Amino acid sequence: VTFSSHVTGGTPAYTYQWSIKKTSDPGSVWTEVGNSASWLWNIGSGDAGTYAVRCVVTDSQSETGEVTWEDFTVSAPM
């Protein structure tokens, strides 16, 4: 699965931080998984579950924007 960020506004250059959090995990601990404009998730057999996926973008003026997808369901690969 490939996630992509398309930035409008702000001042280039941009930095990206992709993170995931399994819904069933306690607390609010996010796992960092990527740091470019797109992130490829090579889903493995242990990844089945429901997740939140977040991308935080920071521009060269330290302004940030964030988007989070809730309830992203991952099925075990066949």
C-alpha positions, 0 to 999 in steps of 0.5 A, a space after each residue: 500500500 502506498 500513501 502519498 502526501 501532496 502539499 499546497 501552501 507553505 514554504 518549500 522545502 518540506 519534511 515528512 513524518 509518517 507514523 502508524 498506531 494500531 487501534 488495539 494498542 493502549 495509549 497514544 504511542 505512534 511508530 515512525 515508519 517513513 520520512 519522504 513525500 510517500 511511504 510504501 507499507 509492505 504489509 507482512 503476516 503480522 500486520 493484520 489489524 486496524 490502524 491510524 495512519 498519520 502524516 505530519 508535514 513541516 515547511 522551511 518556516 517550521 509551520 506544520 500540517 497533519 492528516 490522520 486516517 482512522 480505522 485503516 484495516 489491514 488484512 493478512 496477506 494470502 
